[in-house]
Amino acid sequence: MKKKLRSITYKFVIPAAFIGLFFVVWELICLSGTVAALILPTPGDTFRAFFAQGDMIMHHTGITLLEAVAGLAAGVAVGFVLAVLMDACKVFDFGFKPLLVITQTVPTIVIAPLISLWLGYDIQPKILLVALTTFFPIAIGLSDGYRSTDPDMIDLMRSMGAGKLKIFWFLKLPSALPNFFSALKISTTYAIVGAVVSEWVGALGGLGYYILRLQRMYAYDAMFATILWVIVLSLVLLFALEVVKRCVIRWDKKEN
């Protein structure tokens, strides 16, 4: 009972307390007059603006979610293929991994205008940008997971006549799942950020587009409400991912 209560405290009570503290500090800063009320609205004004602009925010949320999910799916597929190739061929591993690192040294905000210039302002360049920002953690996480497979287990399966495909499917892939889900959490947050950033540099809709529109209208209360909604959206996706992980990796008590 005590162990369960402690787990609930660490997982829910303490995070909720820190979130509450954040809003209290925010309210105190607004009341102190340190920042002009026009620039920094109170939490109450922000929540009221969220409900007032709820329909528009939900409309643009659908666009951003489509870009993020489609780009993340593409990034996961590319990362999976690259990880398999790096595991199967050491030459490819040593030769291609530096190129992977190089792709991550260029800031997203620098790539986004170029992709929009080349491909236009429709949804496709946003999906491509999200895929470019999400494939790297998947590729590296899975590659490390494959390498962490117990070599004694690999030798045992080989002695039983298992080929490379069976070893990969029944041993390496399950061993890499904890690494995969850890990488997927990172990629999920990157997906939302990448979608929003791509909308800043040219879009016809989406939360990033709407945030810029509200900023130009000096509707800072609605702008802060939309920014907070982006954060909530990321947390909801991470929570859903955690639930999926617990259902998939039932054998790993350490992960669950």
Buried (B, 14 or more C-beta within 10 A) or exposed (E): EEEEEEEEEEEEEEEEEEEEEEBEEBEEEBEEEEEEEEEBBBBEBBBBBBEBBEEBBEEBBEBBBBBBBBBBBBBBEBBBBBBBBBBEEEEBBEEBBEEBEEEBEEEBEEBBEEBBEEBEBEBEBBBBBBBBBBBBBBBBBBBBBBBEBEEEBBEEBEEEEBEEEEBBEEBBBBBBBBBBBBBBBBBBBBBBBBBBBBBBBBBEBBBBBBBBBBEEEEBBBBBBBBBBBBEEBBEEBBEEBEEEBEEBBEEBEEBE
